[in-house]
Amino acid sequence: MSDAERIRTFVFEKRIKPARVRGETTVSVTAHEINDVLSLNNHFRNITQSLTGQKFRDLASVPTPKVLGTPESSTAAFVFKI
């Protein structure tokens, strides 16, 4: 599984799906958290591309997330409307 697939799967399975079950309308996740959990060695550009791309939007049935902080950095936070 590629890093991009791992990123998309992690965010969908561990953040989006549980938030939907709880009835939440938004969910956020930081690039720093994803990097640490998946041991990605600071691949922040890959994280940003994976979560803002069409593949993730199709997988999770979400619109493009709002990106807070500096894109493609550890401070990026992705806010999804679910």
matplotlib code that plots the C-alpha trace (Angstrom):
import matplotlib.pyplot as plt

x = [0.0, 1.4, 1.8, -1.0, -3.3, -2.3, -3.0, -6.4, -7.3, -6.2, -8.2, -11.3, -11.3, -10.0, -11.5, -14.3, -16.2, -16.2, -17.2, -20.2, -21.2, -21.2, -23.3, -20.7, -20.9, -17.2, -13.9, -10.4, -7.0, -3.5, -0.6, 1.6, -0.8, -0.9, 2.8, 3.4, 0.8, 1.9, 5.7, 5.9, 9.2, 7.8, 6.0, 3.7, 3.3, 2.1, -0.3, -1.8, -2.1, -3.7, -6.3, -7.2, -7.3, -10.3, -9.5, -10.0, -13.1, -14.6, -13.6, -15.0, -17.8, -16.6, -15.9, -12.4, -11.3, -10.6, -6.8, -5.8, -2.2, 0.6, -0.3, 2.3, 3.7, 3.3, 1.0, -1.6, -5.0, -7.6, -11.2, -13.8, -17.5, -19.0]
y = [0.0, 3.4, 6.2, 8.1, 5.1, 4.7, 8.4, 8.3, 5.0, 6.3, 9.5, 7.8, 4.9, 6.5, 10.1, 10.4, 7.2, 7.5, 11.1, 10.2, 7.5, 10.1, 12.4, 15.1, 17.5, 18.3, 16.6, 17.9, 16.2, 17.7, 16.8, 16.4, 13.7, 11.8, 12.0, 10.7, 7.9, 6.6, 7.2, 9.1, 10.9, 14.5, 13.8, 16.8, 17.5, 14.0, 14.3, 17.5, 16.1, 12.9, 14.6, 17.4, 15.2, 13.7, 10.1, 11.0, 13.1, 10.1, 7.6, 9.6, 11.4, 14.8, 18.1, 19.5, 20.2, 23.6, 23.8, 25.8, 26.8, 26.4, 23.9, 21.1, 21.6, 20.0, 22.9, 22.1, 21.2, 19.7, 20.4, 18.2, 18.7, 15.3]
z = [0.0, -0.9, 1.6, -0.1, 0.3, 3.9, 4.6, 2.9, 4.7, 8.1, 7.9, 6.5, 8.9, 12.1, 11.8, 9.2, 9.9, 13.7, 13.5, 11.3, 13.8, 16.6, 14.4, 14.0, 11.0, 10.8, 11.7, 11.7, 11.6, 11.6, 9.3, 12.3, 13.8, 10.5, 10.1, 13.6, 13.6, 10.2, 10.7, 7.4, 8.0, 7.4, 4.1, 4.6, 0.9, 0.3, 3.3, 1.8, -1.7, -0.4, 1.6, -0.9, -4.0, -5.8, -4.7, -1.0, -1.7, -3.6, -0.9, 2.0, 0.1, 1.4, -0.3, -0.5, 3.1, 4.5, 5.2, 8.2, 8.9, 6.4, 3.7, 3.2, 6.7, 10.1, 11.1, 8.4, 9.8, 7.5, 8.4, 6.6, 6.4, 6.8]

ax = plt.figure().add_subplot(projection="3d")
ax.plot(x, y, z, "-o")
ax.set_aspect("equal")
plt.show()
